Amino acid sequence: MIDGFNRFLLLLLGLVLAGAGALGLAAGEGAFDDLDSPATLYDDARAEVVADPDLWYAVVLGVSGLVLAFALLWLFKQFASRPGGPHLSTVTVAADRRGRTTLEPVAVAQAMENDLETVDGVRSARVRIRSMGQEPAMRVRLTVDRAADPDRVLGDAEHALQRGAQSLSASDVAARIRIDFAGRDESRVV
């Protein structure tokens, strides 16, 4: 969300500045016949706007207020967001009158990785959560020993994934598991 907001503000600022620059270049080249020369425009503005302090202060305060409002909005969006890429929703595990307990998807993925690495034959595990909800979806990549039985590893991995589903109060987990055998170049999707 914040990346899209920053892109929108930068695009808007770029368009406004490009438009102002194009108008200035066109006016300097005489593209607007009804427009006076820049020196005449400056003299007129100095005589009319600067000479009238009430109008001058109103213009300065209005522009400053607009710039300040955009700056505060942008600053709020920066601090209200979390770093990183697009975020999955935070899961509320428990809520009552004293407060609520929330769980970040990254913490769930790390806990599942640690749990999967305790399975016999698994050297390393990588879990990427794709979606959260009633049935979380994830991709799991396991690096196992060459001598490991893939069926046994899958059976043990299913138990670890079920424990992860229980921690999220979900009935089941949709997982795509990829098994890489250490020391081999081939991998196998099961």
VMD Tcl script that draws the C-alpha trace (Angstrom):
set ca {
  {0.00 0.00 0.00}
  {2.71 2.48 0.94}
  {4.70 1.82 -2.22}
  {1.62 2.57 -4.32}
  {0.94 5.72 -2.31}
  {4.53 6.92 -2.76}
  {4.36 6.22 -6.49}
  {1.10 8.15 -6.77}
  {2.46 11.19 -4.91}
  {5.69 11.18 -6.91}
  {3.73 10.85 -10.16}
  {1.46 13.73 -9.16}
  {4.41 15.90 -8.15}
  {6.23 15.02 -11.36}
  {3.22 15.87 -13.52}
  {2.69 19.21 -11.77}
  {6.36 20.17 -12.08}
  {6.57 18.96 -15.69}
  {3.44 20.93 -16.56}
  {4.77 24.07 -14.88}
  {8.09 23.67 -16.68}
  {6.40 23.13 -20.04}
  {4.22 26.21 -19.54}
  {7.27 28.26 -18.55}
  {9.21 27.12 -21.62}
  {6.25 27.76 -23.90}
  {5.71 31.23 -22.45}
  {9.42 32.03 -22.79}
  {9.35 31.02 -26.46}
  {6.31 33.21 -27.12}
  {3.79 30.40 -27.63}
  {1.12 32.42 -25.88}
  {0.53 35.57 -27.92}
  {-1.83 37.14 -25.39}
  {0.73 36.78 -22.60}
  {3.01 39.64 -21.77}
  {6.76 39.22 -21.55}
  {8.15 37.73 -18.30}
  {9.51 41.12 -17.21}
  {6.09 42.72 -17.59}
  {4.45 39.85 -15.72}
  {6.93 40.22 -12.88}
  {6.36 43.98 -12.66}
  {2.59 43.49 -12.64}
  {2.79 40.81 -9.93}
  {5.06 42.98 -7.81}
  {2.75 45.94 -8.16}
  {-0.45 43.99 -7.47}
  {0.34 40.98 -5.25}
  {3.37 42.09 -3.25}
  {1.97 45.57 -2.73}
  {-1.16 44.11 -1.12}
  {0.09 42.36 2.06}
  {-3.29 40.78 2.84}
  {-3.35 38.96 -0.48}
  {0.34 38.07 -0.24}
  {-0.04 36.52 3.22}
  {-3.13 34.60 2.11}
  {-1.29 33.12 -0.88}
  {1.78 32.20 1.18}
  {-0.30 30.67 3.99}
  {-2.51 28.77 1.54}
  {0.41 27.26 -0.37}
  {2.30 26.52 2.85}
  {-0.75 24.85 4.37}
  {-1.24 22.69 1.29}
  {2.42 21.64 1.26}
  {2.31 20.95 5.01}
  {-0.87 18.85 4.67}
  {0.70 16.71 1.93}
  {3.94 16.36 3.91}
  {2.10 15.28 7.08}
  {-0.05 12.82 5.13}
  {3.03 11.33 3.50}
  {4.87 11.17 6.85}
  {1.91 9.47 8.52}
  {1.76 6.87 5.74}
  {5.49 6.19 6.14}
  {5.29 5.52 9.88}
  {1.92 3.74 9.76}
  {3.29 1.12 7.39}
  {5.67 -1.74 8.02}
  {8.86 -2.18 6.02}
  {9.11 -4.76 3.28}
  {6.97 -5.89 0.47}
  {3.24 -6.41 0.35}
  {2.09 -7.71 3.69}
  {-0.27 -10.48 4.52}
  {-2.81 -9.65 7.12}
  {-1.93 -9.98 10.77}
  {-3.84 -12.84 12.37}
  {-5.73 -12.20 15.59}
  {-5.28 -15.34 17.65}
  {-7.30 -14.27 20.69}
  {-9.26 -11.17 21.66}
  {-11.10 -10.21 24.82}
  {-11.80 -7.12 26.89}
  {-8.19 -6.95 28.11}
  {-6.75 -6.82 24.60}
  {-5.90 -9.02 21.69}
  {-3.12 -11.36 20.73}
  {-1.91 -11.02 17.17}
  {0.48 -13.07 15.10}
  {2.53 -11.92 12.13}
  {2.85 -14.28 9.13}
  {6.64 -14.01 9.24}
  {6.68 -15.39 12.77}
  {4.46 -18.29 11.71}
  {6.78 -19.07 8.77}
  {9.87 -19.00 11.00}
  {8.23 -21.26 13.59}
  {7.21 -23.71 10.87}
  {10.72 -23.67 9.42}
  {12.16 -24.47 12.86}
  {9.60 -27.24 13.35}
  {10.30 -28.75 9.91}
  {14.05 -28.70 10.53}
  {13.53 -31.06 13.49}
  {12.24 -33.78 11.12}
  {14.79 -36.58 10.67}
  {16.67 -36.21 7.41}
  {15.78 -32.53 6.84}
  {18.83 -30.29 6.64}
  {17.01 -27.02 6.03}
  {13.49 -25.73 5.47}
  {12.13 -22.61 3.83}
  {8.46 -21.64 4.27}
  {6.77 -18.88 2.31}
  {3.20 -18.08 3.33}
  {1.13 -17.10 0.29}
  {-2.19 -16.32 1.97}
  {-3.79 -16.35 5.39}
  {-7.37 -17.11 6.34}
  {-9.50 -20.16 7.05}
  {-7.05 -22.31 5.06}
  {-3.60 -20.72 4.86}
  {-1.64 -21.42 1.66}
  {2.12 -21.77 1.65}
  {5.09 -23.09 -0.26}
  {7.61 -25.23 1.54}
  {11.08 -26.11 0.30}
  {12.92 -28.85 2.15}
  {16.56 -29.82 1.67}
  {16.98 -33.41 2.83}
  {19.80 -35.93 3.10}
  {20.41 -38.12 0.08}
  {19.46 -41.24 1.99}
  {16.21 -39.79 3.40}
  {12.94 -41.50 2.50}
  {10.74 -38.84 0.83}
  {7.48 -40.50 1.93}
  {8.56 -40.54 5.58}
  {9.78 -36.92 5.32}
  {6.44 -35.90 3.78}
  {4.50 -37.68 6.52}
  {6.50 -35.96 9.24}
  {6.26 -32.62 7.41}
  {2.46 -32.96 7.31}
  {2.40 -33.27 11.10}
  {4.53 -30.12 11.42}
  {2.23 -28.26 9.03}
  {-0.82 -29.40 10.99}
  {0.74 -27.99 14.16}
  {1.19 -24.70 12.30}
  {-2.46 -24.77 11.22}
  {-3.52 -25.34 14.83}
  {-1.48 -22.34 15.98}
  {-3.43 -20.23 13.45}
  {-6.77 -21.73 14.52}
  {-7.17 -23.05 10.96}
  {-8.64 -26.40 10.05}
  {-6.08 -27.22 7.38}
  {-3.10 -25.84 5.46}
  {-2.75 -25.90 1.68}
  {0.96 -26.47 1.13}
  {3.06 -27.17 -1.90}
  {6.16 -29.00 -0.75}
  {9.35 -29.18 -2.80}
  {12.01 -31.64 -1.74}
  {15.62 -31.05 -2.74}
  {18.11 -33.80 -2.08}
  {21.43 -32.51 -0.74}
  {24.37 -33.31 -2.98}
  {22.23 -33.78 -6.09}
  {21.30 -31.36 -8.82}
  {17.82 -32.83 -9.31}
  {14.87 -31.74 -7.26}
  {11.45 -33.24 -7.04}
  {8.04 -31.68 -6.43}
  {5.79 -33.95 -4.41}
}
mol new
graphics top color blue
foreach p $ca { graphics top sphere $p radius 0.5 }
foreach p [lrange $ca 0 end-1] q [lrange $ca 1 end] { graphics top cylinder $p $q radius 0.2 }
display resetview
